[in-house]
Amino acid sequence: MLSGMKIGWNIKRNLSTRLVAWKSYDDPTPGDLSWGIKLYPYPDTYIMKGTKKFYRVGPWNGLRFSGQPDLRPNKFYSFEYVSNKEEVYYTWTITTTGLISTVVINQTLQQRPRYVWLKGSESWQPYSTMPADICDKYGLCGANAYCSPSGSPMCKCLKGFEPKSPKNWNVTGWSQGCVLKHALNCKNDGFVLVEGLKVPDTEHTFVDKSIDLAQCSRTCFNNCSCRAYTNYNISGSGSGCVMWFGDLIDIIRYSNATYGQNLYIRVPKSELGNCFVHFSSYTFSCFSDHSFNLSLGIYVWTLKKEFTSCYFVWSNSTVKKMLSTHRGSIK
């Protein structure tokens, strides 16, 4: 793939453009490794091995692909992602005069490296590659869990979830993932904020670009099948809404939260420290003895364990707070 080329879809013609590997270094017939975009409600980008997902680059979040934190403005090339009714594509363009660069899919190495041509040595120099580490393996930790590249163990269940098979989980058999500790109750559920993520696989999502995060939160809360939500676009102050349905798969949590993005995950009341959320009356009451993050509309609170109780009333853009004690803090 050279400067100015695209991967993606011409929706009007129902035509997909992908980068496909050679079978080997000296056999240019198509291999089974390819890099392209799937037209889910929130389009997602993958390296596929045949029909199986091998590595997921993630959806475009307004700044970069969710699973490619190193894709940032640089002095060598610019990049662009376009998504509208007629086409969805990603492209890049060389901005340094005289520089030659190419992106390939390597069937033998099972990687998608970028190379830069060095005139002095007349050779291709690796610039970057993906997948970058073991956490990039698709679905490594199973459902409702995340992979932390610097963690030990690297796989952990999301808050409110526990290993489906503790015996296998404890010996790094993570493929079965995690399940809820307690059943969801729908109208008494709440959301916990998890920061710094490569967001889950977007195959089972719903997108509404016209609403903000507060409306997204209420919409997700009122749909008992909605398991998580976040902004469609995280640039600026954020905009639009993406909601997930079903298990949350292929999540990475970065040690530097700025590399990833926020995700609000639905959990039962028991995971919120005996908290009760009432969206019909816009009220939230809580009696807690531990720390947690809670999202209600556009407001996110971190409640410290020093609080014995608190009560919030959310009315339009005003939040009135009445505290039964003066210990602790909200931020």
KEVEX-481633 format. One line per 3 residues: number of its first residue (from 1); their letters; for each residue x, y, z of C-alpha. Coordinates in nm, 2 decimals, m for minus. Layout:
BEGIN
NUM> a> X/Y/Z | ...
END
This chain:
BEGIN
1> mls> 0.00/0.00/0.00 | 0.16/0.32/m0.12 | 0.09/0.69/m0.04
4> gmk> m0.26/0.79/m0.15 | m0.41/0.44/m0.16 | m0.71/0.34/0.04
7> igw> m0.86/0.06/0.23 | m1.23/0.06/0.30 | m1.56/0.05/0.11
10> nik> m1.74/0.22/m0.18 | m2.09/0.18/m0.03 | m2.27/0.29/m0.35
13> rnl> m2.10/0.01/m0.55 | m2.08/m0.24/m0.26 | m1.71/m0.26/m0.33
16> str> m1.45/m0.35/m0.06 | m1.08/m0.25/m0.10 | m0.84/m0.45/0.12
19> lva> m0.47/m0.52/0.14 | m0.40/m0.89/0.09 | m0.08/m1.07/0.16
22> wks> 0.13/m1.28/m0.08 | 0.14/m1.64/0.00 | 0.51/m1.61/0.06
25> ydd> 0.81/m1.40/m0.04 | 0.84/m1.56/m0.38 | 0.48/m1.65/m0.44
28> ptp> 0.25/m1.35/m0.53 | m0.07/m1.55/m0.53 | m0.31/m1.43/m0.25
31> gdl> m0.25/m1.56/0.10 | m0.52/m1.58/0.37 | m0.41/m1.27/0.56
34> swg> m0.58/m0.93/0.48 | m0.63/m0.58/0.62 | m0.95/m0.40/0.58
37> ikl> m1.27/m0.24/0.73 | m1.59/m0.42/0.82 | m1.91/m0.22/0.78
40> ypy> m2.06/m0.26/1.12 | m2.28/0.02/1.26 | m1.95/0.15/1.41
43> pdt> m1.71/0.04/1.14 | m1.42/m0.16/1.27 | m1.08/m0.24/1.12
46> yim> m0.92/m0.58/1.12 | m0.64/m0.81/1.00 | m0.83/m1.12/0.90
49> kgt> m0.69/m1.47/0.87 | m0.92/m1.62/0.62 | m1.27/m1.56/0.77
52> kkf> m1.14/m1.54/1.13 | m1.05/m1.22/1.31 | m0.68/m1.22/1.38
55> yrv> m0.61/m0.87/1.50 | m0.85/m0.58/1.55 | m0.72/m0.23/1.49
58> gpw> m1.04/m0.09/1.63 | m1.29/0.17/1.52 | m1.20/0.53/1.42
61> ngl> m1.27/0.75/1.73 | m1.22/1.09/1.57 | m0.85/1.10/1.64
64> rfs> m0.71/0.76/1.55 | m0.80/0.39/1.55 | m0.90/0.29/1.91
67> gqp> m0.64/0.01/1.92 | m0.35/0.21/1.76 | m0.24/0.46/2.02
70> dlr> 0.08/0.53/1.83 | m0.11/0.67/1.53 | m0.05/1.03/1.59
73> pnk> 0.04/1.34/1.38 | 0.40/1.31/1.27 | 0.65/1.47/1.03
76> fys> 0.66/1.18/0.78 | 0.30/1.13/0.67 | m0.05/1.25/0.73
79> fey> m0.36/1.02/0.76 | m0.73/1.05/0.70 | m1.04/0.86/0.78
82> vsn> m1.36/0.93/0.59 | m1.70/0.79/0.68 | m2.03/0.90/0.51
85> kee> m2.32/0.75/0.32 | m2.12/0.69/0.01 | m1.79/0.56/0.14
88> vyy> m1.58/0.45/0.44 | m1.21/0.45/0.40 | m0.86/0.51/0.55
91> twt> m0.57/0.66/0.36 | m0.23/0.81/0.43 | m0.01/1.05/0.24
94> itt> 0.36/1.12/0.25 | 0.44/1.48/0.36 | 0.82/1.47/0.35
97> tgl> 0.97/1.54/0.01 | 1.18/1.25/m0.12 | 1.06/1.00/0.14
100> ist> 0.93/0.66/0.01 | 0.72/0.45/0.24 | 0.51/0.14/0.20
103> vvi> 0.27/m0.07/0.41 | 0.25/m0.44/0.35 | 0.08/m0.75/0.49
106> nqt> 0.34/m1.03/0.55 | 0.19/m1.38/0.55 | 0.50/m1.54/0.68
109> lqq> 0.55/m1.31/0.98 | 0.17/m1.25/1.02 | 0.23/m0.88/1.06
112> rpr> 0.14/m0.55/0.89 | 0.47/m0.36/0.89 | 0.54/m0.01/0.75
115> yvw> 0.88/0.03/0.58 | 1.08/0.35/0.49 | 1.33/0.34/0.20
118> lkg> 1.68/0.45/0.31 | 1.86/0.59/0.01 | 2.21/0.56/0.17
121> ses> 2.20/0.19/0.22 | 1.93/0.13/m0.05 | 1.72/m0.08/0.18
124> wqp> 1.38/m0.09/0.35 | 1.39/0.01/0.71 | 1.11/m0.10/0.94
127> yst> 0.92/0.20/1.08 | 0.63/0.04/1.27 | 0.44/m0.29/1.29
130> mpa> 0.12/m0.44/1.41 | 0.02/m0.64/1.59 | 0.27/m0.49/1.84
133> dic> 0.24/m0.73/2.14 | 0.05/m1.03/2.27 | m0.25/m0.82/2.39
136> dky> m0.31/m0.75/2.02 | m0.41/m1.11/1.96 | m0.79/m1.10/1.90
139> glc> m1.00/m1.19/2.20 | m0.70/m1.31/2.40 | m0.88/m1.26/2.74
142> gan> m1.22/m1.38/2.63 | m1.55/m1.19/2.68 | m1.60/m0.92/2.94
145> ayc> m1.23/m0.89/3.03 | m0.94/m0.67/2.93 | m0.58/m0.73/2.85
148> sps> m0.32/m0.50/3.01 | 0.02/m0.52/2.82 | 0.21/m0.42/3.14
151> gsp> m0.02/m0.62/3.38 | 0.06/m0.94/3.57 | m0.15/m1.13/3.50
154> mck> m0.22/m0.95/3.18 | m0.59/m1.05/3.16 | m0.84/m0.92/3.42
157> clk> m1.22/m0.93/3.44 | m1.41/m0.60/3.40 | m1.56/m0.46/3.72
160> gfe> m1.87/m0.66/3.82 | m1.75/m0.97/3.64 | m1.57/m1.29/3.75
163> pks> m1.39/m1.57/3.56 | m1.63/m1.81/3.39 | m1.39/m2.09/3.48
166> pkn> m1.17/m1.98/3.78 | m0.97/m2.30/3.75 | m0.87/m2.23/3.40
169> wnv> m0.83/m1.86/3.46 | m0.58/m1.91/3.73 | m0.35/m2.11/3.50
172> tgw> m0.37/m1.85/3.22 | m0.66/m2.02/3.04 | m0.84/m1.70/2.96
175> sqg> m1.03/m1.79/2.65 | m1.36/m1.85/2.83 | m1.36/m1.49/2.96
178> cvl> m1.57/m1.36/3.24 | m1.94/m1.35/3.34 | m2.14/m1.12/3.56
181> kha> m2.11/m1.19/3.94 | m2.48/m1.09/3.98 | m2.76/m1.07/3.73
184> lnc> m2.86/m0.74/3.59 | m3.19/m0.60/3.71 | m3.24/m0.34/3.43
187> knd> m3.41/m0.05/3.61 | m3.18/m0.07/3.92 | m2.85/m0.10/3.72
190> gfv> m2.59/0.17/3.69 | m2.27/0.23/3.49 | m1.90/0.23/3.59
193> lve> m1.64/0.43/3.41 | m1.33/0.24/3.28 | m1.07/0.47/3.13
196> glk> m0.78/0.42/2.88 | m0.94/0.14/2.67 | m0.93/0.00/2.32
199> vpd> m1.31/m0.02/2.30 | m1.47/m0.37/2.24 | m1.54/m0.53/1.91
202> teh> m1.82/m0.32/1.74 | m2.00/m0.60/1.55 | m2.31/m0.56/1.78
205> tfv> m2.34/m0.19/1.83 | m2.58/0.09/1.76 | m2.47/0.44/1.67
208> dks> m2.65/0.78/1.70 | m2.43/1.07/1.59 | m2.70/1.33/1.68
211> idl> m2.70/1.29/2.06 | m2.45/1.38/2.33 | m2.31/1.16/2.61
214> aqc> m2.59/1.25/2.86 | m2.86/1.14/2.61 | m2.65/0.83/2.52
217> srt> m2.64/0.73/2.89 | m3.01/0.76/2.93 | m3.08/0.58/2.61
220> cfn> m2.85/0.29/2.71 | m3.00/0.28/3.06 | m3.36/0.26/2.92
223> ncs> m3.26/m0.04/2.69 | m3.21/m0.34/2.91 | m3.00/m0.51/2.64
226> cra> m2.75/m0.22/2.63 | m2.43/m0.33/2.80 | m2.20/m0.03/2.75
229> ytn> m2.17/0.31/2.58 | m1.93/0.59/2.49 | m1.89/0.89/2.26
232> yni> m1.88/0.81/1.89 | m1.61/1.08/1.84 | m1.37/1.17/2.12
235> sgs> m1.21/1.47/1.95 | m1.27/1.80/2.13 | m1.53/1.76/2.40
238> gsg> m1.67/1.45/2.24 | m1.98/1.39/2.04 | m2.23/1.12/1.92
241> cvm> m2.32/0.79/2.09 | m2.21/0.43/2.05 | m2.39/0.15/2.25
244> wfg> m2.28/m0.21/2.28 | m2.51/m0.51/2.30 | m2.40/m0.86/2.42
247> dli> m2.06/m0.96/2.55 | m1.78/m0.71/2.54 | m1.49/m0.87/2.35
250> dii> m1.13/m0.78/2.26 | m1.06/m0.49/2.51 | m0.71/m0.36/2.59
253> rys> m0.65/m0.13/2.88 | m0.34/0.09/2.84 | m0.12/0.20/3.13
256> nat> m0.13/0.55/3.00 | m0.51/0.64/3.00 | m0.46/0.91/2.73
259> ygq> m0.37/0.63/2.48 | m0.72/0.49/2.51 | m1.08/0.61/2.56
262> nly> m1.36/0.60/2.82 | m1.62/0.32/2.83 | m1.93/0.32/3.06
265> irv> m2.02/m0.04/3.15 | m2.35/m0.15/3.28 | m2.33/m0.33/3.62
268> pks> m2.59/m0.44/3.88 | m2.67/m0.23/4.18 | m2.46/m0.46/4.40
271> elg> m2.14/m0.33/4.23 | m2.23/0.03/4.30 | m2.21/0.02/4.68
274> ncf> m2.59/m0.01/4.73 | m2.65/0.27/4.48 | m2.99/0.34/4.32
277> vhf> m3.03/0.51/3.99 | m3.37/0.66/3.89 | m3.36/0.81/3.55
280> ssy> m3.73/0.88/3.55 | m3.69/1.12/3.84 | m3.32/1.20/3.76
283> tfs> m3.21/1.10/4.11 | m2.93/0.90/4.24 | m2.89/0.78/4.61
286> cfs> m2.60/0.59/4.75 | m2.48/0.42/5.07 | m2.12/0.31/5.01
289> dhs> m1.82/0.19/5.21 | m1.57/0.16/4.92 | m1.43/0.37/4.63
292> fnl> m1.59/0.35/4.28 | m1.66/0.56/3.97 | m2.02/0.62/3.87
295> slg> m2.16/0.78/3.56 | m2.50/0.94/3.56 | m2.56/1.13/3.24
298> iyv> m2.27/1.36/3.17 | m2.16/1.36/3.54 | m1.90/1.13/3.66
301> wtl> m1.81/1.10/4.03 | m1.54/0.93/4.21 | m1.67/0.85/4.56
304> kke> m1.41/0.78/4.82 | m1.46/0.52/5.09 | m1.47/0.79/5.37
307> fts> m1.83/0.87/5.25 | m2.10/0.69/5.45 | m2.38/0.82/5.24
310> cyf> m2.47/1.08/4.98 | m2.76/1.19/4.77 | m2.77/1.36/4.44
313> vws> m3.05/1.53/4.24 | m2.99/1.58/3.87 | m3.20/1.85/3.72
316> nst> m3.12/1.96/3.37 | m2.77/2.13/3.39 | m2.78/2.17/3.77
319> vkk> m2.66/1.91/4.02 | m2.77/1.98/4.38 | m2.57/1.79/4.64
322> mls> m2.68/1.70/4.99 | m2.42/1.52/5.20 | m2.49/1.34/5.53
325> thr> m2.13/1.37/5.63 | m1.85/1.61/5.56 | m1.57/1.35/5.53
328> gsi> m1.42/1.26/5.20 | m1.45/1.43/4.87 | m1.60/1.42/4.53
331> k> m1.41/1.51/4.21
END
